[in-house]
Amino acid sequence: MASRCELTGKGKQFGHNVSFSLRRTKRAFKPNLQKKTFTVDGKKVTMTLSTQAIRILKKKGLLAVGGK
């Protein structure tokens, strides 16, 4: 899968794992990306979207609620 959301551009962020002894090791926070297929002007378009972008599209009414 792609490492970026095609709508919002949300991608990997970097930070630290912090143990109980407060040692810090590098890690990556990856966005939850899903493949969604839309029909636009009768054509099927597949996009890689973050779950946040899917929620926004549902709220705006641009994505059918309840469908996969």
QUIBELFEN-V963063 format. One record per run of one state. SS is the DSSP state (@ for helix, = for strand, . for the rest). FROM is the first residue (numbers start at 0). LEN is the number of residues. If there is no record, write none. Layout:
# QUIBELFEN-V963063
ss:SS from:FROM len:LEN
ss:SS from:FROM len:LEN
This chain:
# QUIBELFEN-V963063
ss:. from:0 len:12
ss:= from:12 len:6
ss:. from:18 len:5
ss:= from:23 len:6
ss:. from:29 len:3
ss:= from:32 len:8
ss:. from:40 len:2
ss:= from:42 len:8
ss:@ from:50 len:10
ss:. from:60 len:8
